[in-house]
Amino acid sequence: MIYAMSDIHGQYDRFQNLLHQLNLQKEDKLYILGDVVDRGPHPMKILQYMMKHQNIIPIIGNHEVMALPNLKLLVPEISKDFLQGLSPEEYQNFAQWTLTGGTDTIQDFRKLPTEERRQIMEYIESFRPYGKETINSQEYWLVHAGLDEFSETKALEEYTVDELVWTRIDYEIPYFEDIIVVSGHTPTQKILGNSKPGFIFRANNHIAIDCGAAMRSGRLAAICLDTGAEYYAEV
């Protein structure tokens, strides 16, 4: 079986709840479509769990894109003069990251020994930009956010990371007639016209699986692409 989950945002308990429901076997695959980090308390525990399981396939999200250069600065122990030593660009990026939820990731990262910090860095650097699967003759593209600078003739391999992790999808318009795009990034609570906000949304060959795990009324979700079954870990 092939599963997809997205936008865990440090919610380790909900992550474990979903894993228990999925009961993953060694021959199964679980795609995690980015935004493992930020906004929640335990991103490192989630990453360390993912690192130990070869059948969990990480796709990069915009929060990993923001976190990666900043976490590299934090691999050595932080001194009281840390911020003063940053270049203006580094300072601006670091400040912007903390404003978008990076503080929780910083606190969790700093608890790790230096070698474990390096391992986490190497793991995040190995995240893939996308996934692609054909199941029961149906092709699926798995990305964090969407397909910016979209063209029907553009292969998935031609999209840059930035084109895959930032754009907001217009769910009223299909990208393709014969390819289903599975994505996170936009909580389903924010999809206009969605009659079931906070649950997996399907329309126009889109499957949106970010159900707002970091939001007060949100939940973490997963879907089985083989069967269409949906799984939820509540608040």
DOMARDREN-181131 format. One record per residue (C-alpha): residue number from 1; y, x, z. Coordinates in nm, 2 decimals, decimal comma. Example, Ala and Ser with C-alpha at 12.3 -4.5 7.8 and 13.67 -1.06 7.14 Angstrom:
<atoms>
+-----+--------+--------+--------+
! seq !     c2 !     c1 !     c3 !
+-----+--------+--------+--------+
!   1 !  -0,45 !   1,23 !   0,78 !
!   2 !  -0,11 !   1,37 !   0,71 !
+-----+--------+--------+--------+
</atoms>
This chain:
<atoms>
+-----+--------+--------+--------+
! seq !     c2 !     c1 !     c3 !
+-----+--------+--------+--------+
!   1 !   0,00 !   0,00 !   0,00 !
!   2 !   0,36 !   0,11 !  -0,07 !
!   3 !   0,63 !   0,01 !   0,18 !
!   4 !   1,01 !   0,06 !   0,19 !
!   5 !   1,25 !   0,06 !   0,48 !
!   6 !   1,62 !   0,16 !   0,50 !
!   7 !   1,92 !   0,22 !   0,72 !
!   8 !   1,74 !   0,29 !   1,05 !
!   9 !   2,06 !   0,44 !   1,20 !
!  10 !   1,90 !   0,60 !   1,51 !
!  11 !   1,71 !   0,28 !   1,62 !
!  12 !   1,39 !   0,46 !   1,73 !
!  13 !   1,24 !   0,17 !   1,92 !
!  14 !   1,28 !  -0,07 !   1,63 !
!  15 !   1,14 !   0,20 !   1,40 !
!  16 !   0,83 !   0,23 !   1,61 !
!  17 !   0,80 !  -0,15 !   1,63 !
!  18 !   0,79 !  -0,17 !   1,25 !
!  19 !   0,55 !   0,11 !   1,22 !
!  20 !   0,31 !  -0,07 !   1,46 !
!  21 !   0,34 !  -0,38 !   1,24 !
!  22 !   0,28 !  -0,19 !   0,92 !
!  23 !  -0,02 !   0,00 !   1,06 !
!  24 !   0,02 !   0,27 !   0,80 !
!  25 !  -0,29 !   0,44 !   0,67 !
!  26 !  -0,31 !   0,79 !   0,53 !
!  27 !  -0,34 !   0,66 !   0,18 !
!  28 !  -0,03 !   0,43 !   0,22 !
!  29 !   0,33 !   0,54 !   0,14 !
!  30 !   0,65 !   0,45 !   0,33 !
!  31 !   0,98 !   0,52 !   0,15 !
!  32 !   1,27 !   0,54 !   0,39 !
!  33 !   1,58 !   0,48 !   0,18 !
!  34 !   1,84 !   0,68 !   0,37 !
!  35 !   2,08 !   0,65 !   0,66 !
!  36 !   1,83 !   0,75 !   0,93 !
!  37 !   2,11 !   0,91 !   1,12 !
!  38 !   2,44 !   0,80 !   1,28 !
!  39 !   2,55 !   0,49 !   1,48 !
!  40 !   2,24 !   0,48 !   1,70 !
!  41 !   2,11 !   0,69 !   1,99 !
!  42 !   1,79 !   0,85 !   1,87 !
!  43 !   1,81 !   0,98 !   1,51 !
!  44 !   1,64 !   1,31 !   1,60 !
!  45 !   1,33 !   1,14 !   1,74 !
!  46 !   1,30 !   0,94 !   1,41 !
!  47 !   1,34 !   1,25 !   1,20 !
!  48 !   1,09 !   1,45 !   1,40 !
!  49 !   0,84 !   1,17 !   1,36 !
!  50 !   0,90 !   1,15 !   0,99 !
!  51 !   0,85 !   1,53 !   0,95 !
!  52 !   0,50 !   1,50 !   1,09 !
!  53 !   0,38 !   1,24 !   0,84 !
!  54 !   0,33 !   1,34 !   0,48 !
!  55 !   0,31 !   0,98 !   0,36 !
!  56 !   0,66 !   0,91 !   0,48 !
!  57 !   0,89 !   0,98 !   0,18 !
!  58 !   1,26 !   1,03 !   0,27 !
!  59 !   1,54 !   0,93 !   0,03 !
!  60 !   1,89 !   1,06 !   0,11 !
!  61 !   2,16 !   0,82 !   0,21 !
!  62 !   2,54 !   0,86 !   0,24 !
!  63 !   2,51 !   0,92 !   0,61 !
!  64 !   2,28 !   1,22 !   0,55 !
!  65 !   2,52 !   1,34 !   0,28 !
!  66 !   2,80 !   1,33 !   0,54 !
!  67 !   2,59 !   1,47 !   0,83 !
!  68 !   2,43 !   1,76 !   0,65 !
!  69 !   2,73 !   2,00 !   0,62 !
!  70 !   2,85 !   1,91 !   0,96 !
!  71 !   2,51 !   1,96 !   1,13 !
!  72 !   2,49 !   2,31 !   0,97 !
!  73 !   2,80 !   2,39 !   1,17 !
!  74 !   2,63 !   2,27 !   1,49 !
!  75 !   2,31 !   2,48 !   1,46 !
!  76 !   2,46 !   2,75 !   1,68 !
!  77 !   2,57 !   2,64 !   2,03 !
!  78 !   2,91 !   2,48 !   2,02 !
!  79 !   3,19 !   2,67 !   2,20 !
!  80 !   3,50 !   2,51 !   2,34 !
!  81 !   3,69 !   2,67 !   2,05 !
!  82 !   3,45 !   2,51 !   1,79 !
!  83 !   3,71 !   2,28 !   1,63 !
!  84 !   3,98 !   2,55 !   1,62 !
!  85 !   3,74 !   2,77 !   1,41 !
!  86 !   3,70 !   2,51 !   1,13 !
!  87 !   3,89 !   2,53 !   0,80 !
!  88 !   4,12 !   2,23 !   0,73 !
!  89 !   3,86 !   2,08 !   0,49 !
!  90 !   3,58 !   2,13 !   0,74 !
!  91 !   3,79 !   1,98 !   1,02 !
!  92 !   3,87 !   1,67 !   0,80 !
!  93 !   3,51 !   1,62 !   0,70 !
!  94 !   3,40 !   1,66 !   1,06 !
!  95 !   3,66 !   1,41 !   1,19 !
!  96 !   3,57 !   1,16 !   0,91 !
!  97 !   3,20 !   1,18 !   0,99 !
!  98 !   3,26 !   1,12 !   1,36 !
!  99 !   3,46 !   0,81 !   1,27 !
! 100 !   3,17 !   0,67 !   1,07 !
! 101 !   2,91 !   0,70 !   1,35 !
! 102 !   2,84 !   1,07 !   1,36 !
! 103 !   2,90 !   1,11 !   1,74 !
! 104 !   2,56 !   0,97 !   1,83 !
! 105 !   2,39 !   1,21 !   1,59 !
! 106 !   2,59 !   1,50 !   1,73 !
! 107 !   2,49 !   1,42 !   2,09 !
! 108 !   2,12 !   1,39 !   1,99 !
! 109 !   2,13 !   1,70 !   1,78 !
! 110 !   2,28 !   1,91 !   2,06 !
! 111 !   1,98 !   1,83 !   2,29 !
! 112 !   1,75 !   2,02 !   2,06 !
! 113 !   1,67 !   2,40 !   2,09 !
! 114 !   1,82 !   2,61 !   1,81 !
! 115 !   1,49 !   2,64 !   1,62 !
! 116 !   1,43 !   2,26 !   1,62 !
! 117 !   1,79 !   2,22 !   1,49 !
! 118 !   1,71 !   2,45 !   1,20 !
! 119 !   1,39 !   2,25 !   1,13 !
! 120 !   1,58 !   1,93 !   1,12 !
! 121 !   1,84 !   2,08 !   0,88 !
! 122 !   1,56 !   2,20 !   0,64 !
! 123 !   1,40 !   1,86 !   0,65 !
! 124 !   1,72 !   1,67 !   0,57 !
! 125 !   1,78 !   1,91 !   0,28 !
! 126 !   1,44 !   1,82 !   0,14 !
! 127 !   1,53 !   1,45 !   0,12 !
! 128 !   1,48 !   1,31 !  -0,23 !
! 129 !   1,76 !   1,15 !  -0,43 !
! 130 !   1,54 !   0,85 !  -0,54 !
! 131 !   1,19 !   0,72 !  -0,57 !
! 132 !   1,00 !   0,55 !  -0,85 !
! 133 !   0,68 !   0,35 !  -0,84 !
! 134 !   0,48 !   0,12 !  -1,07 !
! 135 !   0,29 !  -0,14 !  -0,89 !
! 136 !   0,08 !  -0,41 !  -1,06 !
! 137 !   0,25 !  -0,32 !  -1,39 !
! 138 !   0,60 !  -0,37 !  -1,23 !
! 139 !   0,84 !  -0,07 !  -1,22 !
! 140 !   1,05 !  -0,02 !  -0,91 !
! 141 !   1,34 !   0,22 !  -0,86 !
! 142 !   1,41 !   0,30 !  -0,49 !
! 143 !   1,76 !   0,43 !  -0,41 !
! 144 !   1,98 !   0,42 !  -0,11 !
! 145 !   2,28 !   0,23 !  -0,24 !
! 146 !   2,29 !   0,15 !  -0,61 !
! 147 !   2,34 !   0,30 !  -0,96 !
! 148 !   2,71 !   0,40 !  -1,00 !
! 149 !   2,82 !   0,48 !  -1,36 !
! 150 !   2,53 !   0,25 !  -1,47 !
! 151 !   2,40 !   0,24 !  -1,82 !
! 152 !   2,08 !   0,08 !  -1,94 !
! 153 !   2,00 !   0,39 !  -2,14 !
! 154 !   2,05 !   0,63 !  -1,84 !
! 155 !   1,73 !   0,76 !  -1,69 !
! 156 !   1,70 !   0,75 !  -1,31 !
! 157 !   1,67 !   1,13 !  -1,31 !
! 158 !   2,02 !   1,16 !  -1,47 !
! 159 !   2,20 !   1,00 !  -1,17 !
! 160 !   2,38 !   1,23 !  -0,93 !
! 161 !   2,33 !   1,20 !  -0,56 !
! 162 !   2,68 !   1,06 !  -0,52 !
! 163 !   2,61 !   0,80 !  -0,78 !
! 164 !   2,30 !   0,69 !  -0,58 !
! 165 !   2,44 !   0,68 !  -0,22 !
! 166 !   2,79 !   0,53 !  -0,23 !
! 167 !   2,81 !   0,24 !  -0,47 !
! 168 !   2,80 !  -0,13 !  -0,36 !
! 169 !   2,58 !  -0,34 !  -0,58 !
! 170 !   2,69 !  -0,67 !  -0,73 !
! 171 !   2,37 !  -0,87 !  -0,66 !
! 172 !   2,47 !  -1,15 !  -0,90 !
! 173 !   2,41 !  -0,91 !  -1,19 !
! 174 !   2,08 !  -0,75 !  -1,27 !
! 175 !   2,07 !  -0,39 !  -1,37 !
! 176 !   1,75 !  -0,45 !  -1,58 !
! 177 !   1,53 !  -0,73 !  -1,70 !
! 178 !   1,21 !  -0,54 !  -1,64 !
! 179 !   1,29 !  -0,29 !  -1,35 !
! 180 !   1,34 !  -0,40 !  -0,99 !
! 181 !   1,59 !  -0,19 !  -0,79 !
! 182 !   1,52 !  -0,16 !  -0,42 !
! 183 !   1,81 !  -0,05 !  -0,21 !
! 184 !   1,97 !  -0,04 !   0,13 !
! 185 !   2,33 !   0,06 !   0,22 !
! 186 !   2,48 !  -0,29 !   0,20 !
! 187 !   2,37 !  -0,51 !   0,50 !
! 188 !   2,24 !  -0,84 !   0,38 !
! 189 !   2,48 !  -1,01 !   0,62 !
! 190 !   2,76 !  -0,90 !   0,38 !
! 191 !   2,60 !  -1,02 !   0,05 !
! 192 !   2,81 !  -1,31 !  -0,08 !
! 193 !   2,60 !  -1,62 !  -0,14 !
! 194 !   2,31 !  -1,50 !   0,07 !
! 195 !   2,16 !  -1,81 !   0,24 !
! 196 !   1,96 !  -1,59 !   0,49 !
! 197 !   2,20 !  -1,32 !   0,61 !
! 198 !   2,02 !  -1,05 !   0,81 !
! 199 !   1,69 !  -1,09 !   0,62 !
! 200 !   1,57 !  -0,92 !   0,31 !
! 201 !   1,75 !  -1,05 !   0,00 !
! 202 !   1,60 !  -1,08 !  -0,35 !
! 203 !   1,78 !  -1,19 !  -0,66 !
! 204 !   1,83 !  -1,07 !  -1,02 !
! 205 !   1,57 !  -0,79 !  -1,00 !
! 206 !   1,73 !  -0,66 !  -0,68 !
! 207 !   1,56 !  -0,62 !  -0,34 !
! 208 !   1,81 !  -0,55 !  -0,06 !
! 209 !   1,65 !  -0,43 !   0,26 !
! 210 !   1,93 !  -0,32 !   0,49 !
! 211 !   1,93 !  -0,59 !   0,74 !
! 212 !   2,19 !  -0,44 !   0,97 !
! 213 !   1,98 !  -0,26 !   1,23 !
! 214 !   2,30 !  -0,10 !   1,37 !
! 215 !   2,48 !  -0,43 !   1,39 !
! 216 !   2,49 !  -0,64 !   1,71 !
! 217 !   2,30 !  -0,93 !   1,54 !
! 218 !   2,11 !  -0,72 !   1,30 !
! 219 !   1,74 !  -0,62 !   1,26 !
! 220 !   1,54 !  -0,34 !   1,10 !
! 221 !   1,33 !  -0,45 !   0,80 !
! 222 !   1,05 !  -0,33 !   0,58 !
! 223 !   0,88 !  -0,47 !   0,27 !
! 224 !   0,54 !  -0,41 !   0,11 !
! 225 !   0,60 !  -0,37 !  -0,26 !
! 226 !   0,23 !  -0,45 !  -0,33 !
! 227 !   0,23 !  -0,79 !  -0,17 !
! 228 !   0,60 !  -0,88 !  -0,11 !
! 229 !   0,53 !  -0,92 !   0,27 !
! 230 !   0,84 !  -0,87 !   0,49 !
! 231 !   0,84 !  -0,72 !   0,84 !
! 232 !   1,12 !  -0,73 !   1,10 !
! 233 !   1,21 !  -0,56 !   1,43 !
! 234 !   1,45 !  -0,78 !   1,61 !
! 235 !   1,75 !  -0,68 !   1,83 !
+-----+--------+--------+--------+
</atoms>
